[in-house]
């Protein structure tokens, strides 16, 4: 009887000792899953040779078309279209807002600070398109709406492009960094909400202070 009980204890200890390496291996495999997933995400995949050639071809075609059109229409006065600027600003707002939303969604999955920075850049250009359009001369008033001065639209344009460039630089510096795996779903939502609030506050401050800058 005693030998039977001792044999059962020995088998239990042996199975427990064998379970530790198995659990450790499963933990390592689970830790590798996010990294393997990151490698197959579109934003992390390097462009192929064919894609690089296609992009270069598109740029060359656009350059040729621009030179031809600029040369033919450079001295030809065109008729003023009042709806052009509002349509252009609306298109920028819609396209960049969709891009920012997609990048925020991808950040919530990958926990990449680089994607968060890039999403903030697109959100900045989307939101700043609203005061840029409203302060453009001739849209709401001959000199621009929202109490705009002579250089209000220019300053908003500079802020939009300079701010977006800074966010792109931040993305380039952080794109090879390890993802923030320790963040909980709540902290990810908090980071997105804080980013949206900060960019919105920046655009509001720029809109309010633009008469003084001009």
NORRARA-V579091 format. One record per pair of residues at least 12 apart in sequence whose ideal C-beta (glycine too) atoms are under 6 Angstrom apart, sorted by the first residue. I is the first residue (numbers start at 0). GAP is how many residues later the second one is. If there is no record, write none. Layout:
i/gap
I/GAP
I/GAP
//
This chain:
i/gap
84/51
84/54
85/47
88/40
88/44
91/37
92/33
92/36
95/26
95/29
95/30
96/29
98/23
99/19
99/22
99/23
102/12
102/15
102/16
103/15
103/88
107/80
109/69
110/68
110/69
110/72
111/67
112/61
113/57
113/60
113/61
116/50
116/53
116/54
117/53
119/47
119/75
119/79
120/43
120/46
120/47
122/76
123/39
123/75
124/35
124/39
126/76
127/28
127/32
127/75
130/25
130/76
131/24
133/12
134/13
134/17
134/18
135/17
146/64
148/62
148/65
149/64
150/63
151/58
151/62
154/55
154/58
158/47
//
